């Protein structure tokens, strides 16, 4: 395995990344909550980019993968800062942001903060505002009390034997970065993909995002039977086809 390179961000965090040189617009993959840049989708897109000669960037947010920091210290705002620092320092010109799950939220925050660096946006089971609309809204009164009194609460995970530890900071800081409460204007092509068997992000989230955003060229594709991973060969081909539909013709 090739060792990553590292970027020291303005906030003092050390971010691991892999960068593939190539022509622009570049493609940036933004992973999900507690995932890393060595997942199936990220590696598939890197291979696709190399074969096509397209610039590509994948990275680990702080507290994820090979980057510095403790996951429990982080928040959506921190991870969005990491993504924006990497895009600013490591890419040139407009980029197509490909956000998976939480990465879709981070892509939207990046698009709002850096519209001049955006060539397009692809959301894969995008999960904007999930700390509020899924986590907090789904907590019982006992869980909310535990969060307030101890600063964290444990949730079962479908992806690991270890539970998810949700911190009070994650919830409270998440409220400062919500994107579905205020106007969300996007002037670039947007492609959203959502599996109907996704147990983590409901189809209603994708429909709400599509309806909420202002974009002249926005499409949502529902894939019957696809789950949250969205990593079957068919799904991976759909992701690359969506990106190719945004990029200039070869």
Secondary structure by P-SEA (a helix, b strand, c coil): cbbbbbbbcccbbbbbbccccccccbbbbbbccccccccaaaaaaaaaaaaabbbbbbbbcccccccccccccccaaaaaaaaaaaaacccccccbbbbccaaaaaaaaaaaaccccccbbbbcccccccccccccccccaaaaaaaaaccbbbbbbccccccccccaaaaaaaaaccccccbbbbccbbbbbbbcccccccaaaaaaaaaaccccbbbbbbbcccccccccaaaaaaaaaaaaaacccc
